[in-house]
Amino acid sequence: MTEPKLERPKLYKVILVNDDYTPREFVTLVLKAVFRMAEETSYRVMMTAHKMGTAVVVVCARDIAETKAKEATDLAKEAGFPLLFQTEPEE
Ligand code: TYC
């Protein structure tokens, strides 16, 4: 018999990666625009990545995480910044 229980789909983290070139202001702008973050939250997440190297932005379904990460990274690319958002499955 096959396994009867349905596995809950894995959740994915969107991770903000620090770099030396993207202005802090622009990072908070993207966090607010793409992830609907409030000013204070976006500043706190940006500063966490700035100091620690990375910061978790949100945990959600895989397709949403990937769409948002691409949207945010593309926005930065269009503006000429190397800002990067990655996704990875939660443990
Ligand atoms: N380190 C950048 C600076 O000093 C700011 C920054 C913060 C960039 C967080 C990316 O994910 C980041 N201008």
Residues whose N, C-alpha, C, O or C-beta is under 5 A from the ligand:
A	BS01	TYC	L16 V17 N18 D19 D20 Y21 T22 P23 R24 V27 M46 A49 H50
